[in-house]
Amino acid sequence: MKKIVFLHIPKTAGQTVHSELSRIVGADQTSPVRVHTQAPNDGQFPAGYRLYSGHLDWNTLDDIGNDRFVFTILRDPFERIASFYFYLHHKSLGLPDSALTLPENTGLRKIRHCSIDDYFFGGTKDWQRFILDHYENFYCAYFATRKIRGAAALADCSSSEILTKARMGASQLNRIYSIESLGTLESDLHQLTGKKAALSNTRINAGPGSTNTKRWPLLLDRIESDANRQKLADFAALDVELMGTLVQNGLMR
């Protein structure tokens, strides 16, 4: 049976998809590596599993062979940025101050205590690297470098070079779905596995607020300067262009 690889980009309904995939395939056939930093010595894709699903680097994807179905899900890039921010901010509010002092919670401490302007555009060079890795044209960086935190590798590339690399990377996937077309993913998984996945009307780990609420305008309203609003919008510009190309070329459903 084909191996299934779900490259989960944060805040694209991935927890829901992972839960259904694991139910269909079976927990014993689901790789325990859910985040790229959790990978053991044998890498992101340890042998012996049928499902690999998570925030994974996929530069070693060939390790599992060619008999595979590899896919990801994209959403409006502006909404992904805003949803990710509000999700992390909401998560930070649920932690006591003592927990926020832990090194692994640096990002949550920053998002709780900094203004939005300072969170995105202030801080040290290391902090800015964190922001760029997780927010700035993430789709392009992920497809181009095949790594969750690959933005630094593109620092010397022009926009056109980044887009070219991203399109080449995206073409290596079997399918790229829009978050609005989870019904299509349901049909494809049914054909692949013979089992039905409940995706279209299910949400796990959703951020605060209604799933129909547009979060990007809410985020912009909290930014203090027009200059920073434009800088944040630039964080999605290449991703918007990439998604348009993927749709035009039939690579995104």
Long-range contacts (C-beta under 8 A, 24 or more apart in sequence): 1-50, 2-67, 2-68, 2-69, 2-192, 3-49, 3-50, 3-51, 3-52, 3-64, 3-65, 3-67, 3-68, 3-69, 4-50, 4-51, 4-52, 4-53, 4-68, 4-69, 4-192, 4-193, 5-45, 5-51, 5-52, 5-53, 5-56, 5-58, 5-61, 5-64, 5-68, 5-69, 5-70, 5-71, 6-51, 6-52, 6-53, 6-54, 6-71, 6-72, 7-56, 7-58, 7-70, 7-71, 7-72, 7-142, 7-173, 8-53, 8-54, 8-55, 8-56, 8-72, 8-73, 9-55, 9-72, 9-73, 9-74, 9-80, 9-138, 9-139, 9-142, 10-55, 10-80, 10-84, 10-134, 11-75, 11-80, 11-83, 11-84, 11-87, 11-207, 12-72, 12-73, 12-74, 12-75, 12-80, 12-179, 13-73, 13-75, 13-179, 13-182, 13-199, 13-203, 14-53, 14-73, 15-204, 15-205, 16-199, 16-202, 16-203, 16-204, 16-205, 17-53, 17-73, 17-182, 17-185, 17-197, 17-199, 18-53, 18-54, 19-204, 20-189, 20-197, 20-198, 20-199, 20-202, 21-51, 21-53, 21-189, 21-197, 22-51, 22-53, 23-197, 24-189, 24-193, 24-195, 24-197, 25-50, 25-51, 25-193, 26-50, 36-147, 36-148, 36-149, 55-148, 56-148, 57-146, 57-147, 57-148, 57-150, 58-146, 58-147, 59-145, 59-146, 59-147, 61-146, 61-172, 68-174, 69-174, 69-175, 69-192, 70-172, 70-173, 70-174, 70-175, 71-173, 71-174, 71-175, 71-176, 71-177, 71-185, 71-188, 72-173, 72-176, 72-177, 73-176, 73-177, 73-178, 73-179, 73-182, 73-185, 74-139, 74-176, 74-177, 74-178, 74-179, 74-243, 74-246, 74-252, 75-178, 75-179, 75-180, 76-216, 77-137, 77-138, 77-139, 77-235, 77-236, 77-239, 77-240, 77-243, 78-216, 78-233, 78-236, 78-240, 79-214, 79-215, 79-216, 80-138, 80-236, 81-135, 81-216, 81-219, 81-232, 81-235, 81-236, 82-215, 82-216, 82-218, 82-219, 83-207, 83-215, 84-134, 84-135, 85-111, 85-116, 85-119, 85-135, 85-215, 85-219, 86-207, 86-208, 86-209, 86-215, 86-218, 86-219, 87-207, 87-208, 90-207, 90-208, 115-224, 116-219, 116-222, 116-223, 116-224, 117-223, 117-224, 117-225, 117-228, 120-228, 120-231, 120-232, 121-228, 121-231, 135-235, 136-234, 136-235, 137-162, 137-235, 137-236, 137-237, 137-238, 137-239, 137-242, 138-239, 139-166, 139-239, 139-242, 139-243, 140-165, 140-166, 140-238, 140-239, 140-242, 141-166, 142-169, 143-167, 143-168, 143-169, 143-170, 143-242, 144-168, 144-169, 145-169, 159-238, 162-238, 163-238, 163-241, 163-242, 163-245, 166-238, 166-242, 167-242, 167-245, 167-246, 167-249, 170-242, 170-246, 170-251, 171-251, 173-251, 175-253, 176-246, 176-251, 176-252, 176-253, 177-252, 177-253, 178-252, 178-253, 181-253, 184-253
